[in-house]
Amino acid sequence: MKVAIACAAVLASATGSLVAIPQAVAQQGGANKLPAYRINPGDEIEVYVWGEERLQRGIRVLPDGSFSFPLVGRVEAAGKLPSDIETAITKGLSAQFRDQVPQVTVSVRNPSGFQFSVIGKVRSP
């Protein structure tokens, strides 16, 4: 569908006249949203606890898919959304913050992506 939109735009600019893009095609342009990023082993994430600068840190997710965070302990991260990790850390810190619920932000600083290895004879690396 994106190809149809692009072709219509190219034709319109080449002819100098206006070409109407069908509404059904135009509406589908935003329908192909990417899925939310899930944490992988090897990813670098940034954890920030608002009002507690000593708890702000960059963390690399271990090969087993977990990491350790102060006052919380081991956190499972592989396959989870950053918002899931925020919830886990918030629950872990809630006992330390008696008067308020801690506000935790988790963002992906450096994704490792989906890495894989090819073993054997290959034409090009």
Backbone as XML, in Angstrom:
<?xml version="1.0"?>
<chain id="A" units="angstrom">
  <residue number="1" name="MET">
    <atom name="N" x="0.803" y="-1.188" z="0.000"/>
    <atom name="CA" x="0.000" y="0.000" z="0.000"/>
    <atom name="C" x="0.855" y="1.265" z="0.000"/>
  </residue>
  <residue number="2" name="LYS">
    <atom name="N" x="1.987" y="1.212" z="0.716"/>
    <atom name="CA" x="2.868" y="2.377" z="0.728"/>
    <atom name="C" x="3.425" y="2.638" z="-0.663"/>
  </residue>
  <residue number="3" name="VAL">
    <atom name="N" x="3.619" y="1.558" z="-1.434"/>
    <atom name="CA" x="4.117" y="1.705" z="-2.794"/>
    <atom name="C" x="3.086" y="2.449" z="-3.634"/>
  </residue>
  <residue number="4" name="ALA">
    <atom name="N" x="1.809" y="2.136" z="-3.432"/>
    <atom name="CA" x="0.752" y="2.814" z="-4.190"/>
    <atom name="C" x="0.724" y="4.297" z="-3.868"/>
  </residue>
  <residue number="5" name="ILE">
    <atom name="N" x="0.908" y="4.633" z="-2.605"/>
    <atom name="CA" x="0.927" y="6.042" z="-2.204"/>
    <atom name="C" x="2.130" y="6.743" z="-2.820"/>
  </residue>
  <residue number="6" name="ALA">
    <atom name="N" x="3.288" y="6.088" z="-2.773"/>
    <atom name="CA" x="4.500" y="6.678" z="-3.327"/>
    <atom name="C" x="4.371" y="6.863" z="-4.837"/>
  </residue>
  <residue number="7" name="CYS">
    <atom name="N" x="3.817" y="5.870" z="-5.524"/>
    <atom name="CA" x="3.640" y="5.976" z="-6.979"/>
    <atom name="C" x="2.703" y="7.119" z="-7.331"/>
  </residue>
  <residue number="8" name="ALA">
    <atom name="N" x="1.625" y="7.263" z="-6.567"/>
    <atom name="CA" x="0.684" y="8.352" z="-6.828"/>
    <atom name="C" x="1.354" y="9.701" z="-6.626"/>
  </residue>
  <residue number="9" name="ALA">
    <atom name="N" x="2.186" y="9.814" z="-5.606"/>
    <atom name="CA" x="2.884" y="11.071" z="-5.338"/>
    <atom name="C" x="3.882" y="11.389" z="-6.448"/>
  </residue>
  <residue number="10" name="VAL">
    <atom name="N" x="4.602" y="10.381" z="-6.939"/>
    <atom name="CA" x="5.574" y="10.588" z="-8.017"/>
    <atom name="C" x="4.858" y="11.003" z="-9.296"/>
  </residue>
  <residue number="11" name="LEU">
    <atom name="N" x="3.767" y="10.329" z="-9.603"/>
    <atom name="CA" x="3.011" y="10.682" z="-10.807"/>
    <atom name="C" x="2.458" y="12.098" z="-10.720"/>
  </residue>
  <residue number="12" name="ALA">
    <atom name="N" x="1.993" y="12.472" z="-9.555"/>
    <atom name="CA" x="1.438" y="13.816" z="-9.382"/>
    <atom name="C" x="2.508" y="14.873" z="-9.584"/>
  </residue>
  <residue number="13" name="SER">
    <atom name="N" x="3.703" y="14.631" z="-9.081"/>
    <atom name="CA" x="4.766" y="15.628" z="-9.226"/>
    <atom name="C" x="5.294" y="15.673" z="-10.655"/>
  </residue>
  <residue number="14" name="ALA">
    <atom name="N" x="5.257" y="14.558" z="-11.359"/>
    <atom name="CA" x="5.775" y="14.511" z="-12.725"/>
    <atom name="C" x="4.820" y="15.174" z="-13.714"/>
  </residue>
  <residue number="15" name="THR">
    <atom name="N" x="3.533" y="15.061" z="-13.493"/>
    <atom name="CA" x="2.571" y="15.600" z="-14.454"/>
    <atom name="C" x="2.228" y="17.057" z="-14.194"/>
  </residue>
  <residue number="16" name="GLY">
    <atom name="N" x="2.496" y="17.530" z="-13.004"/>
    <atom name="CA" x="2.187" y="18.909" z="-12.684"/>
    <atom name="C" x="0.729" y="19.132" z="-12.344"/>
  </residue>
  <residue number="17" name="SER">
    <atom name="N" x="-0.068" y="18.080" z="-12.344"/>
    <atom name="CA" x="-1.478" y="18.207" z="-11.975"/>
    <atom name="C" x="-1.733" y="17.417" z="-10.698"/>
  </residue>
  <residue number="18" name="LEU">
    <atom name="N" x="-2.841" y="17.707" z="-10.080"/>
    <atom name="CA" x="-3.179" y="17.029" z="-8.834"/>
    <atom name="C" x="-3.797" y="15.672" z="-9.122"/>
  </residue>
  <residue number="19" name="VAL">
    <atom name="N" x="-3.345" y="14.669" z="-8.380"/>
    <atom name="CA" x="-3.907" y="13.329" z="-8.485"/>
    <atom name="C" x="-4.490" y="12.981" z="-7.127"/>
  </residue>
  <residue number="20" name="ALA">
    <atom name="N" x="-5.722" y="12.565" z="-7.107"/>
    <atom name="CA" x="-6.365" y="12.206" z="-5.840"/>
    <atom name="C" x="-5.942" y="10.804" z="-5.430"/>
  </residue>
  <residue number="21" name="ILE">
    <atom name="N" x="-5.503" y="10.677" z="-4.194"/>
    <atom name="CA" x="-5.157" y="9.373" z="-3.640"/>
    <atom name="C" x="-6.420" y="8.813" z="-3.007"/>
  </residue>
  <residue number="22" name="PRO">
    <atom name="N" x="-6.793" y="7.589" z="-3.357"/>
    <atom name="CA" x="-8.002" y="7.016" z="-2.768"/>
    <atom name="C" x="-7.933" y="7.054" z="-1.240"/>
  </residue>
  <residue number="23" name="GLN">
    <atom name="N" x="-9.070" y="7.374" z="-0.617"/>
    <atom name="CA" x="-9.102" y="7.540" z="0.833"/>
    <atom name="C" x="-8.727" y="6.251" z="1.548"/>
  </residue>
  <residue number="24" name="ALA">
    <atom name="N" x="-9.138" y="5.095" z="1.040"/>
    <atom name="CA" x="-8.818" y="3.821" z="1.683"/>
    <atom name="C" x="-7.314" y="3.597" z="1.710"/>
  </residue>
  <residue number="25" name="VAL">
    <atom name="N" x="-6.625" y="3.973" z="0.634"/>
    <atom name="CA" x="-5.170" y="3.826" z="0.574"/>
    <atom name="C" x="-4.508" y="4.805" z="1.523"/>
  </residue>
  <residue number="26" name="ALA">
    <atom name="N" x="-4.969" y="6.033" z="1.557"/>
    <atom name="CA" x="-4.381" y="7.053" z="2.420"/>
    <atom name="C" x="-4.545" y="6.706" z="3.888"/>
  </residue>
  <residue number="27" name="GLN">
    <atom name="N" x="-5.670" y="6.110" z="4.267"/>
    <atom name="CA" x="-5.907" y="5.774" z="5.662"/>
    <atom name="C" x="-5.049" y="4.613" z="6.119"/>
  </residue>
  <residue number="28" name="GLN">
    <atom name="N" x="-4.642" y="3.737" z="5.219"/>
    <atom name="CA" x="-3.831" y="2.594" z="5.606"/>
    <atom name="C" x="-2.377" y="2.965" z="5.837"/>
  </residue>
  <residue number="29" name="GLY">
    <atom name="N" x="-1.977" y="4.163" z="5.503"/>
    <atom name="CA" x="-0.587" y="4.570" z="5.663"/>
    <atom name="C" x="-0.073" y="4.411" z="7.076"/>
  </residue>
  <residue number="30" name="GLY">
    <atom name="N" x="-0.877" y="4.687" z="8.096"/>
    <atom name="CA" x="-0.439" y="4.568" z="9.481"/>
    <atom name="C" x="-0.786" y="3.236" z="10.109"/>
  </residue>
  <residue number="31" name="ALA">
    <atom name="N" x="-1.373" y="2.310" z="9.362"/>
    <atom name="CA" x="-1.820" y="1.042" z="9.930"/>
    <atom name="C" x="-0.674" y="0.077" z="10.196"/>
  </residue>
  <residue number="32" name="ASN">
    <atom name="N" x="0.460" y="0.269" z="9.558"/>
    <atom name="CA" x="1.582" y="-0.656" z="9.703"/>
    <atom name="C" x="2.523" y="-0.199" z="10.803"/>
  </residue>
  <residue number="33" name="LYS">
    <atom name="N" x="2.072" y="-0.223" z="12.039"/>
    <atom name="CA" x="2.901" y="0.205" z="13.158"/>
    <atom name="C" x="3.819" y="-0.931" z="13.582"/>
  </residue>
  <residue number="34" name="LEU">
    <atom name="N" x="5.025" y="-0.571" z="13.977"/>
    <atom name="CA" x="5.971" y="-1.565" z="14.457"/>
    <atom name="C" x="5.594" y="-1.999" z="15.861"/>
  </residue>
  <residue number="35" name="PRO">
    <atom name="N" x="5.853" y="-3.256" z="16.205"/>
    <atom name="CA" x="5.572" y="-3.691" z="17.573"/>
    <atom name="C" x="6.539" y="-3.025" z="18.546"/>
  </residue>
  <residue number="36" name="ALA">
    <atom name="N" x="6.140" y="-2.919" z="19.791"/>
    <atom name="CA" x="6.986" y="-2.307" z="20.817"/>
    <atom name="C" x="8.251" y="-3.141" z="21.006"/>
  </residue>
  <residue number="37" name="TYR">
    <atom name="N" x="9.355" y="-2.461" z="21.318"/>
    <atom name="CA" x="10.636" y="-3.142" z="21.486"/>
    <atom name="C" x="10.645" y="-3.929" z="22.789"/>
  </residue>
  <residue number="38" name="ARG">
    <atom name="N" x="11.084" y="-5.157" z="22.714"/>
    <atom name="CA" x="11.244" y="-6.010" z="23.891"/>
    <atom name="C" x="12.732" y="-6.155" z="24.183"/>
  </residue>
  <residue number="39" name="ILE">
    <atom name="N" x="13.053" y="-6.158" z="25.458"/>
    <atom name="CA" x="14.439" y="-6.198" z="25.908"/>
    <atom name="C" x="15.067" y="-7.547" z="25.568"/>
  </residue>
  <residue number="40" name="ASN">
    <atom name="N" x="16.323" y="-7.496" z="25.120"/>
    <atom name="CA" x="17.106" y="-8.687" z="24.791"/>
    <atom name="C" x="18.349" y="-8.746" z="25.663"/>
  </residue>
  <residue number="41" name="PRO">
    <atom name="N" x="18.903" y="-9.942" z="25.877"/>
    <atom name="CA" x="20.199" y="-10.023" z="26.560"/>
    <atom name="C" x="21.231" y="-9.202" z="25.793"/>
  </residue>
  <residue number="42" name="GLY">
    <atom name="N" x="22.051" y="-8.462" z="26.517"/>
    <atom name="CA" x="23.068" y="-7.619" z="25.899"/>
    <atom name="C" x="22.634" y="-6.185" z="25.690"/>
  </residue>
  <residue number="43" name="ASP">
    <atom name="N" x="21.345" y="-5.895" z="25.812"/>
    <atom name="CA" x="20.863" y="-4.517" z="25.678"/>
    <atom name="C" x="21.384" y="-3.665" z="26.825"/>
  </residue>
  <residue number="44" name="GLU">
    <atom name="N" x="21.628" y="-2.397" z="26.529"/>
    <atom name="CA" x="21.934" y="-1.421" z="27.582"/>
    <atom name="C" x="20.671" y="-0.629" z="27.842"/>
  </residue>
  <residue number="45" name="ILE">
    <atom name="N" x="20.267" y="-0.594" z="29.109"/>
    <atom name="CA" x="19.089" y="0.182" z="29.473"/>
    <atom name="C" x="19.479" y="1.256" z="30.474"/>
  </residue>
  <residue number="46" name="GLU">
    <atom name="N" x="18.682" y="2.294" z="30.524"/>
    <atom name="CA" x="18.872" y="3.397" z="31.470"/>
    <atom name="C" x="17.707" y="3.347" z="32.444"/>
  </residue>
  <residue number="47" name="VAL">
    <atom name="N" x="18.029" y="3.284" z="33.740"/>
    <atom name="CA" x="16.995" y="3.276" z="34.775"/>
    <atom name="C" x="17.137" y="4.551" z="35.584"/>
  </residue>
  <residue number="48" name="TYR">
    <atom name="N" x="16.025" y="5.256" z="35.729"/>
    <atom name="CA" x="16.028" y="6.503" z="36.489"/>
    <atom name="C" x="14.876" y="6.474" z="37.480"/>
  </residue>
  <residue number="49" name="VAL">
    <atom name="N" x="15.197" y="6.692" z="38.756"/>
    <atom name="CA" x="14.186" y="6.805" z="39.804"/>
    <atom name="C" x="14.109" y="8.281" z="40.162"/>
  </residue>
  <residue number="50" name="TRP">
    <atom name="N" x="12.961" y="8.910" z="39.885"/>
    <atom name="CA" x="12.802" y="10.347" z="40.096"/>
    <atom name="C" x="13.034" y="10.716" z="41.551"/>
  </residue>
  <residue number="51" name="GLY">
    <atom name="N" x="13.887" y="11.733" z="41.751"/>
    <atom name="CA" x="14.190" y="12.218" z="43.091"/>
    <atom name="C" x="15.277" y="11.432" z="43.797"/>
  </residue>
  <residue number="52" name="GLU">
    <atom name="N" x="15.805" y="10.400" z="43.170"/>
    <atom name="CA" x="16.861" y="9.567" z="43.764"/>
    <atom name="C" x="17.988" y="9.398" z="42.752"/>
  </residue>
  <residue number="53" name="GLU">
    <atom name="N" x="18.837" y="10.411" z="42.658"/>
    <atom name="CA" x="19.905" y="10.370" z="41.653"/>
    <atom name="C" x="20.882" y="9.225" z="41.879"/>
  </residue>
  <residue number="54" name="ARG">
    <atom name="N" x="21.010" y="8.775" z="43.103"/>
    <atom name="CA" x="21.935" y="7.660" z="43.365"/>
    <atom name="C" x="21.431" y="6.354" z="42.755"/>
  </residue>
  <residue number="55" name="LEU">
    <atom name="N" x="20.164" y="6.316" z="42.380"/>
    <atom name="CA" x="19.607" y="5.121" z="41.749"/>
    <atom name="C" x="19.535" y="5.227" z="40.228"/>
  </residue>
  <residue number="56" name="GLN">
    <atom name="N" x="20.022" y="6.331" z="39.669"/>
    <atom name="CA" x="20.057" y="6.467" z="38.210"/>
    <atom name="C" x="21.303" y="5.771" z="37.696"/>
  </residue>
  <residue number="57" name="ARG">
    <atom name="N" x="21.120" y="4.882" z="36.724"/>
    <atom name="CA" x="22.288" y="4.162" z="36.192"/>
    <atom name="C" x="21.983" y="3.490" z="34.861"/>
  </residue>
  <residue number="58" name="GLY">
    <atom name="N" x="23.063" y="3.269" z="34.139"/>
    <atom name="CA" x="22.987" y="2.485" z="32.918"/>
    <atom name="C" x="23.309" y="1.044" z="33.271"/>
  </residue>
  <residue number="59" name="ILE">
    <atom name="N" x="22.580" y="0.119" z="32.708"/>
    <atom name="CA" x="22.733" y="-1.295" z="33.040"/>
    <atom name="C" x="22.757" y="-2.099" z="31.752"/>
  </residue>
  <residue number="60" name="ARG">
    <atom name="N" x="23.655" y="-3.085" z="31.696"/>
    <atom name="CA" x="23.664" y="-4.023" z="30.573"/>
    <atom name="C" x="22.956" y="-5.301" z="31.025"/>
  </residue>
  <residue number="61" name="VAL">
    <atom name="N" x="21.990" y="-5.745" z="30.230"/>
    <atom name="CA" x="21.252" y="-6.966" z="30.547"/>
    <atom name="C" x="22.186" y="-8.155" z="30.327"/>
  </residue>
  <residue number="62" name="LEU">
    <atom name="N" x="22.256" y="-9.023" z="31.317"/>
    <atom name="CA" x="23.155" y="-10.175" z="31.281"/>
    <atom name="C" x="22.695" y="-11.204" z="30.244"/>
  </residue>
  <residue number="63" name="PRO">
    <atom name="N" x="23.594" y="-12.118" z="29.849"/>
    <atom name="CA" x="23.217" y="-13.141" z="28.864"/>
    <atom name="C" x="22.020" y="-14.002" z="29.285"/>
  </residue>
  <residue number="64" name="ASP">
    <atom name="N" x="21.788" y="-14.139" z="30.606"/>
    <atom name="CA" x="20.628" y="-14.921" z="31.048"/>
    <atom name="C" x="19.333" y="-14.109" z="31.019"/>
  </residue>
  <residue number="65" name="GLY">
    <atom name="N" x="19.414" y="-12.830" z="30.605"/>
    <atom name="CA" x="18.227" y="-11.996" z="30.471"/>
    <atom name="C" x="17.837" y="-11.225" z="31.713"/>
  </residue>
  <residue number="66" name="SER">
    <atom name="N" x="18.716" y="-11.183" z="32.703"/>
    <atom name="CA" x="18.395" y="-10.474" z="33.943"/>
    <atom name="C" x="19.444" y="-9.412" z="34.236"/>
  </residue>
  <residue number="67" name="PHE">
    <atom name="N" x="19.191" y="-8.618" z="35.282"/>
    <atom name="CA" x="20.165" y="-7.668" z="35.798"/>
    <atom name="C" x="19.854" y="-7.445" z="37.268"/>
  </residue>
  <residue number="68" name="SER">
    <atom name="N" x="20.802" y="-6.878" z="37.978"/>
    <atom name="CA" x="20.595" y="-6.561" z="39.393"/>
    <atom name="C" x="20.435" y="-5.064" z="39.553"/>
  </residue>
  <residue number="69" name="PHE">
    <atom name="N" x="19.532" y="-4.682" z="40.463"/>
    <atom name="CA" x="19.291" y="-3.276" z="40.738"/>
    <atom name="C" x="19.312" y="-3.071" z="42.245"/>
  </residue>
  <residue number="70" name="PRO">
    <atom name="N" x="19.956" y="-1.993" z="42.718"/>
    <atom name="CA" x="20.047" y="-1.754" z="44.159"/>
    <atom name="C" x="18.667" y="-1.702" z="44.827"/>
  </residue>
  <residue number="71" name="LEU">
    <atom name="N" x="18.573" y="-2.294" z="45.986"/>
    <atom name="CA" x="17.372" y="-2.342" z="46.824"/>
    <atom name="C" x="16.265" y="-3.216" z="46.242"/>
  </residue>
  <residue number="72" name="VAL">
    <atom name="N" x="16.465" y="-3.737" z="45.038"/>
    <atom name="CA" x="15.456" y="-4.583" z="44.398"/>
    <atom name="C" x="15.970" y="-6.003" z="44.246"/>
  </residue>
  <residue number="73" name="GLY">
    <atom name="N" x="17.226" y="-6.132" z="43.841"/>
    <atom name="CA" x="17.794" y="-7.450" z="43.579"/>
    <atom name="C" x="17.729" y="-7.785" z="42.104"/>
  </residue>
  <residue number="74" name="ARG">
    <atom name="N" x="17.554" y="-9.064" z="41.824"/>
    <atom name="CA" x="17.566" y="-9.555" z="40.450"/>
    <atom name="C" x="16.232" y="-9.244" z="39.765"/>
  </residue>
  <residue number="75" name="VAL">
    <atom name="N" x="16.327" y="-8.707" z="38.546"/>
    <atom name="CA" x="15.142" y="-8.359" z="37.754"/>
    <atom name="C" x="15.224" y="-9.110" z="36.430"/>
  </residue>
  <residue number="76" name="GLU">
    <atom name="N" x="14.172" y="-9.848" z="36.100"/>
    <atom name="CA" x="14.098" y="-10.534" z="34.806"/>
    <atom name="C" x="13.699" y="-9.518" z="33.743"/>
  </residue>
  <residue number="77" name="ALA">
    <atom name="N" x="14.484" y="-9.422" z="32.676"/>
    <atom name="CA" x="14.232" y="-8.394" z="31.669"/>
    <atom name="C" x="13.991" y="-8.942" z="30.268"/>
  </residue>
  <residue number="78" name="ALA">
    <atom name="N" x="14.582" y="-10.063" z="29.920"/>
    <atom name="CA" x="14.504" y="-10.559" z="28.541"/>
    <atom name="C" x="13.064" y="-10.819" z="28.123"/>
  </residue>
  <residue number="79" name="GLY">
    <atom name="N" x="12.705" y="-10.300" z="26.962"/>
    <atom name="CA" x="11.373" y="-10.494" z="26.416"/>
    <atom name="C" x="10.323" y="-9.551" z="26.964"/>
  </residue>
  <residue number="80" name="LYS">
    <atom name="N" x="10.720" y="-8.657" z="27.861"/>
    <atom name="CA" x="9.757" y="-7.738" z="28.470"/>
    <atom name="C" x="9.868" y="-6.352" z="27.850"/>
  </residue>
  <residue number="81" name="LEU">
    <atom name="N" x="8.786" y="-5.605" z="27.955"/>
    <atom name="CA" x="8.775" y="-4.208" z="27.527"/>
    <atom name="C" x="9.429" y="-3.351" z="28.604"/>
  </residue>
  <residue number="82" name="PRO">
    <atom name="N" x="9.994" y="-2.195" z="28.240"/>
    <atom name="CA" x="10.536" y="-1.297" z="29.267"/>
    <atom name="C" x="9.509" y="-0.957" z="30.346"/>
  </residue>
  <residue number="83" name="SER">
    <atom name="N" x="8.242" y="-0.821" z="29.984"/>
    <atom name="CA" x="7.206" y="-0.517" z="30.983"/>
    <atom name="C" x="7.021" y="-1.664" z="31.973"/>
  </residue>
  <residue number="84" name="ASP">
    <atom name="N" x="7.220" y="-2.913" z="31.532"/>
    <atom name="CA" x="7.146" y="-4.059" z="32.441"/>
    <atom name="C" x="8.270" y="-4.005" z="33.470"/>
  </residue>
  <residue number="85" name="ILE">
    <atom name="N" x="9.450" y="-3.588" z="33.025"/>
    <atom name="CA" x="10.596" y="-3.482" z="33.930"/>
    <atom name="C" x="10.382" y="-2.331" z="34.902"/>
  </residue>
  <residue number="86" name="GLU">
    <atom name="N" x="9.806" y="-1.233" z="34.431"/>
    <atom name="CA" x="9.467" y="-0.117" z="35.328"/>
    <atom name="C" x="8.565" y="-0.601" z="36.459"/>
  </residue>
  <residue number="87" name="THR">
    <atom name="N" x="7.564" y="-1.400" z="36.117"/>
    <atom name="CA" x="6.629" y="-1.921" z="37.119"/>
    <atom name="C" x="7.340" y="-2.820" z="38.119"/>
  </residue>
  <residue number="88" name="ALA">
    <atom name="N" x="8.228" y="-3.699" z="37.641"/>
    <atom name="CA" x="8.949" y="-4.608" z="38.535"/>
    <atom name="C" x="9.844" y="-3.840" z="39.500"/>
  </residue>
  <residue number="89" name="ILE">
    <atom name="N" x="10.544" y="-2.825" z="39.006"/>
    <atom name="CA" x="11.423" y="-2.033" z="39.874"/>
    <atom name="C" x="10.594" y="-1.211" z="40.856"/>
  </residue>
  <residue number="90" name="THR">
    <atom name="N" x="9.489" y="-0.659" z="40.398"/>
    <atom name="CA" x="8.611" y="0.111" z="41.289"/>
    <atom name="C" x="8.112" y="-0.760" z="42.436"/>
  </residue>
  <residue number="91" name="LYS">
    <atom name="N" x="7.687" y="-1.984" z="42.135"/>
    <atom name="CA" x="7.231" y="-2.902" z="43.188"/>
    <atom name="C" x="8.358" y="-3.217" z="44.159"/>
  </residue>
  <residue number="92" name="GLY">
    <atom name="N" x="9.563" y="-3.436" z="43.618"/>
    <atom name="CA" x="10.700" y="-3.744" z="44.479"/>
    <atom name="C" x="11.106" y="-2.591" z="45.376"/>
  </residue>
  <residue number="93" name="LEU">
    <atom name="N" x="10.960" y="-1.371" z="44.892"/>
    <atom name="CA" x="11.353" y="-0.191" z="45.673"/>
    <atom name="C" x="10.258" y="0.308" z="46.612"/>
  </residue>
  <residue number="94" name="SER">
    <atom name="N" x="9.033" y="-0.146" z="46.429"/>
    <atom name="CA" x="7.912" y="0.374" z="47.222"/>
    <atom name="C" x="8.119" y="0.210" z="48.718"/>
  </residue>
  <residue number="95" name="ALA">
    <atom name="N" x="8.777" y="-0.844" z="49.148"/>
    <atom name="CA" x="9.029" y="-1.049" z="50.579"/>
    <atom name="C" x="9.994" y="-0.003" z="51.127"/>
  </residue>
  <residue number="96" name="GLN">
    <atom name="N" x="10.858" y="0.545" z="50.278"/>
    <atom name="CA" x="11.843" y="1.537" z="50.703"/>
    <atom name="C" x="11.253" y="2.948" z="50.748"/>
  </residue>
  <residue number="97" name="PHE">
    <atom name="N" x="10.203" y="3.180" z="49.986"/>
    <atom name="CA" x="9.562" y="4.494" z="49.915"/>
    <atom name="C" x="8.228" y="4.406" z="50.652"/>
  </residue>
  <residue number="98" name="ARG">
    <atom name="N" x="8.219" y="4.761" z="51.906"/>
    <atom name="CA" x="7.015" y="4.573" z="52.726"/>
    <atom name="C" x="5.904" y="5.564" z="52.392"/>
  </residue>
  <residue number="99" name="ASP">
    <atom name="N" x="6.255" y="6.805" z="52.144"/>
    <atom name="CA" x="5.242" y="7.844" z="51.971"/>
    <atom name="C" x="4.739" y="8.000" z="50.539"/>
  </residue>
  <residue number="100" name="GLN">
    <atom name="N" x="5.482" y="7.477" z="49.580"/>
    <atom name="CA" x="5.101" y="7.698" z="48.188"/>
    <atom name="C" x="5.493" y="6.509" z="47.330"/>
  </residue>
  <residue number="101" name="VAL">
    <atom name="N" x="4.888" y="6.423" z="46.170"/>
    <atom name="CA" x="5.240" y="5.390" z="45.203"/>
    <atom name="C" x="6.361" y="5.942" z="44.338"/>
  </residue>
  <residue number="102" name="PRO">
    <atom name="N" x="7.485" y="5.225" z="44.229"/>
    <atom name="CA" x="8.588" y="5.741" z="43.409"/>
    <atom name="C" x="8.196" y="5.799" z="41.932"/>
  </residue>
  <residue number="103" name="GLN">
    <atom name="N" x="8.674" y="6.835" z="41.262"/>
    <atom name="CA" x="8.437" y="6.974" z="39.826"/>
    <atom name="C" x="9.688" y="6.514" z="39.098"/>
  </residue>
  <residue number="104" name="VAL">
    <atom name="N" x="9.554" y="5.435" z="38.354"/>
    <atom name="CA" x="10.688" y="4.804" z="37.679"/>
    <atom name="C" x="10.506" y="4.935" z="36.175"/>
  </residue>
  <residue number="105" name="THR">
    <atom name="N" x="11.593" y="5.291" z="35.501"/>
    <atom name="CA" x="11.607" y="5.356" z="34.044"/>
    <atom name="C" x="12.703" y="4.433" z="33.532"/>
  </residue>
  <residue number="106" name="VAL">
    <atom name="N" x="12.357" y="3.585" z="32.576"/>
    <atom name="CA" x="13.327" y="2.688" z="31.940"/>
    <atom name="C" x="13.313" y="2.978" z="30.450"/>
  </residue>
  <residue number="107" name="SER">
    <atom name="N" x="14.493" y="3.214" z="29.892"/>
    <atom name="CA" x="14.604" y="3.429" z="28.450"/>
    <atom name="C" x="15.752" y="2.594" z="27.907"/>
  </residue>
  <residue number="108" name="VAL">
    <atom name="N" x="15.656" y="2.244" z="26.647"/>
    <atom name="CA" x="16.702" y="1.457" z="25.995"/>
    <atom name="C" x="17.743" y="2.427" z="25.471"/>
  </residue>
  <residue number="109" name="ARG">
    <atom name="N" x="18.950" y="2.322" z="26.001"/>
    <atom name="CA" x="20.037" y="3.209" z="25.592"/>
    <atom name="C" x="20.734" y="2.672" z="24.351"/>
  </residue>
  <residue number="110" name="ASN">
    <atom name="N" x="21.015" y="1.378" z="24.345"/>
    <atom name="CA" x="21.748" y="0.770" z="23.236"/>
    <atom name="C" x="21.215" y="-0.644" z="23.022"/>
  </residue>
  <residue number="111" name="PRO">
    <atom name="N" x="20.311" y="-0.826" z="22.064"/>
    <atom name="CA" x="19.777" y="-2.171" z="21.842"/>
    <atom name="C" x="20.816" y="-3.070" z="21.190"/>
  </residue>
  <residue number="112" name="SER">
    <atom name="N" x="20.845" y="-4.311" z="21.613"/>
    <atom name="CA" x="21.771" y="-5.263" z="21.004"/>
    <atom name="C" x="21.197" y="-5.796" z="19.709"/>
  </residue>
  <residue number="113" name="GLY">
    <atom name="N" x="19.897" y="-5.661" z="19.557"/>
    <atom name="CA" x="19.242" y="-6.183" z="18.365"/>
    <atom name="C" x="19.098" y="-7.686" z="18.456"/>
  </residue>
  <residue number="114" name="PHE">
    <atom name="N" x="18.782" y="-8.275" z="17.352"/>
    <atom name="CA" x="18.648" y="-9.719" z="17.309"/>
    <atom name="C" x="19.925" y="-10.270" z="16.690"/>
  </residue>
  <residue number="115" name="GLN">
    <atom name="N" x="20.824" y="-10.713" z="17.536"/>
    <atom name="CA" x="22.102" y="-11.218" z="17.051"/>
    <atom name="C" x="22.009" y="-12.728" z="16.865"/>
  </residue>
  <residue number="116" name="PHE">
    <atom name="N" x="22.667" y="-13.197" z="15.833"/>
    <atom name="CA" x="22.719" y="-14.630" z="15.610"/>
    <atom name="C" x="24.048" y="-14.968" z="14.964"/>
  </residue>
  <residue number="117" name="SER">
    <atom name="N" x="24.409" y="-16.248" z="15.007"/>
    <atom name="CA" x="25.669" y="-16.716" z="14.437"/>
    <atom name="C" x="25.374" y="-17.745" z="13.360"/>
  </residue>
  <residue number="118" name="VAL">
    <atom name="N" x="26.216" y="-17.744" z="12.342"/>
    <atom name="CA" x="26.130" y="-18.741" z="11.286"/>
    <atom name="C" x="27.393" y="-19.575" z="11.364"/>
  </residue>
  <residue number="119" name="ILE">
    <atom name="N" x="27.209" y="-20.868" z="11.487"/>
    <atom name="CA" x="28.351" y="-21.776" z="11.597"/>
    <atom name="C" x="28.421" y="-22.597" z="10.315"/>
  </residue>
  <residue number="120" name="GLY">
    <atom name="N" x="29.618" y="-22.721" z="9.789"/>
    <atom name="CA" x="29.794" y="-23.498" z="8.576"/>
    <atom name="C" x="30.272" y="-22.621" z="7.434"/>
  </residue>
  <residue number="121" name="LYS">
    <atom name="N" x="30.310" y="-23.197" z="6.254"/>
    <atom name="CA" x="30.796" y="-22.491" z="5.084"/>
    <atom name="C" x="29.690" y="-21.586" z="4.539"/>
  </residue>
  <residue number="122" name="VAL">
    <atom name="N" x="30.004" y="-20.284" z="4.460"/>
    <atom name="CA" x="29.048" y="-19.320" z="3.921"/>
    <atom name="C" x="29.707" y="-18.529" z="2.802"/>
  </residue>
  <residue number="123" name="ARG">
    <atom name="N" x="28.909" y="-18.020" z="1.898"/>
    <atom name="CA" x="29.435" y="-17.291" z="0.754"/>
    <atom name="C" x="30.023" y="-15.941" z="1.165"/>
  </residue>
  <residue number="124" name="SER">
    <atom name="N" x="29.332" y="-15.208" z="2.050"/>
    <atom name="CA" x="29.864" y="-13.934" z="2.531"/>
    <atom name="C" x="29.419" y="-13.740" z="3.979"/>
  </residue>
  <residue number="125" name="PRO">
    <atom name="N" x="30.264" y="-13.065" z="4.792"/>
    <atom name="CA" x="29.927" y="-12.916" z="6.213"/>
    <atom name="C" x="28.791" y="-11.951" z="6.448"/>
  </residue>
</chain>
